[in-house]
Amino acid sequence: MQFKDLEWKDVVSDGVIVCSHCEINLCGVIRMEFRINHEPEENKYLLCCFGKGSLRRLKPEKYDSMELAKNAAYRIYSNEMARIKKAVDYLVYTENSNNND
């Protein structure tokens, strides 16, 4: 299943992306947020995820590059959207089954 590309807002300093941010709002009901910050001491990129349920991560995940962090965010987003789609498909199927009785 393929979902839309995430739209990132990058903050650049001295030619290096030091922070990137992406928010998804689905019909005002579901909100997802991803933040990636560069940690200069470790030279790592920290990915934080905000939202409800399995999307929310209490500890940031560390990556060696901004691209790897953004790829991880897209995987998390895709998994969450697939889970939502499955739930909606089940509700629609159940509703249609009840109406056909």
C-alpha positions in Angstrom: 0.0 0.0 0.0 1.4 3.4 -1.0 0.5 6.6 0.8 1.3 10.2 -0.1 4.8 11.6 0.5 5.3 13.4 3.7 5.9 17.1 3.5 8.8 18.1 5.6 9.7 21.6 6.8 13.5 21.7 7.1 15.5 24.2 9.2 19.0 24.7 7.7 22.1 26.1 9.4 25.5 26.4 7.7 24.2 24.2 4.9 23.2 21.4 7.2 19.6 20.4 8.1 19.5 20.7 11.8 15.8 20.1 12.3 12.9 18.8 10.2 9.2 18.7 11.0 6.1 17.1 9.5 2.5 17.2 10.5 -0.4 15.2 9.1 -4.0 16.1 9.9 -6.7 13.7 8.6 -10.2 15.4 8.6 -9.5 17.0 11.9 -9.8 13.6 13.6 -6.4 12.0 13.4 -3.2 14.0 13.9 0.4 12.7 13.4 3.5 14.7 14.0 7.2 13.8 13.3 10.2 15.8 14.4 13.8 15.1 13.6 16.6 17.0 15.4 20.3 16.8 14.8 22.3 16.0 17.9 25.8 17.4 17.1 27.6 15.8 20.0 26.8 12.3 18.8 26.3 13.3 15.2 22.9 11.5 15.2 19.4 12.4 14.1 16.7 12.0 16.7 13.2 11.1 15.5 10.3 11.9 17.8 6.7 10.8 16.9 3.6 12.3 18.4 0.0 11.2 18.0 -2.3 8.6 19.6 -1.8 5.0 20.3 1.1 3.1 18.8 2.3 6.2 16.9 3.5 8.0 20.0 7.1 7.3 21.0 8.3 8.3 24.5 12.0 8.0 23.6 13.4 9.4 20.4 15.0 6.9 18.0 18.5 7.6 16.8 19.6 7.5 13.1 22.9 8.2 11.3 21.4 10.5 8.7 18.4 12.7 8.1 17.4 10.5 5.2 17.3 7.4 7.4 15.2 9.2 10.0 12.8 10.4 7.3 12.5 6.9 5.9 11.7 5.6 9.4 9.1 8.2 9.8 7.5 7.2 6.5 7.4 3.6 7.6 5.8 4.5 10.9 3.3 6.7 9.0 2.5 3.9 6.5 2.0 1.4 9.2 -0.3 3.7 11.1 -2.3 4.5 7.9 -2.6 0.8 7.1 -3.9 0.2 10.6 -6.5 3.0 10.2 -7.6 1.7 6.8 -8.0 -1.8 8.2 -10.2 -0.4 11.0 -12.3 1.7 8.6 -12.7 -1.3 6.2 -13.9 -3.4 9.1 -16.4 -0.8 10.2 -17.8 -0.4 6.6 -18.0 -4.2 6.2 -19.8 -4.6 9.5 -22.2 -1.7 8.7 -23.0 -3.2 5.3 -23.5 -6.7 6.7 -25.9 -5.3 9.3 -27.9 -3.4 6.6 -28.2 -6.5 4.4 -29.9 -8.6 7.2 
